[in-house]
């Protein structure tokens, strides 16, 4: 069973699986439907147009198409987590949570219960077996579209039952294939940003979803000196420079958000680097998680470069990373994802 969003990637992935001899069924998720007029539903995911696009592609391919209602699970696991993290002064990555909890847990379980051997998606990543027969998550052959960072939360036992048909393709090749197959979605734009947040932005989404407006507070520097007034902690994220609403005479960056005293700390670029972080809620994609210090490569955000570091396990689910070179804007709530070359070893949530 393949998850089909109505976009070009999942459509081509379905076609490739059919060509490889799999018996394929398409499934589109209903994840988010605003219940009132507070949200611009046309700017979010799971629109009727997306469902119809997926259904049309399945019709062209001659395969069944189903719509799975996962709205309750999505709201509880992804949206509520998103809101709670921002309220706590952290910056979550809902795509990672969605992959972990929805696509490769709830969807995986539904497919297994229906008797399917595999689930598939249009992600750009690879799952391959090593010489010992162990399944590994690897980076995509097309580095510009690699999505392994967002997939580290897949439950390790599920790896052997997941297919990523696009792992060896470039995006231009995928669009060419979509044209060859005659898909109407061949030139459809890729989805951007957070799928359930409309064009008004995440700050407005949080206000509308919770029915509250965060109180204004103070910008402070690293010595605690008040620099000015902020418009509410929900509107800021660590590393942010633009949109602060004030001029400081030099570039200033958000370095810490403290809901306890409702302050947002700003620093200059030199102070915006750190050599260490702590990550918790670790999910490993290897049979034996490290029990002693080990060298790894790390990404602290999707578009970051791989950074060499020493990993020290603090417990089964908690690690410390000491980087060879200081890293810019390490952000609580984001993920530190571990690699050994092209193999994704797992990752966790940055907490300090």
Buried (B, 14 or more C-beta within 10 A) or exposed (E): BBBBBBBBBBBBBBBBBBEEEBEBBBBBBBBBBBEEEBBBBEBBBBBEEBBEBBBBBBEBBEBEBBBBEBBEBBBEBBBEBBBEBBBBBBBBBBBBBBBBBBBBBBBBEBBBEEEBEBBBBBBBBBBBEEEEEBBBBBBBBBEEBBBBBBBBBBEBEBBEBBBBBBBEBBBEEBBBBBEEBEBEBBEBEEBEEBBBBBEBEBBBBBBBBEEEEBEEBBBBBEEEEEBBEBBBBBBBBBBBEEEBEEEEEEEBBBBBBEBEEBBBBBBBEEBBBBEBBBBBEBBBBBEEBBEEEBEBBBBBBBEBEEBEBBBBBEEEBBBBBEBEEEBBBBBBBBBBBBBEEBBBBBBBBBBE
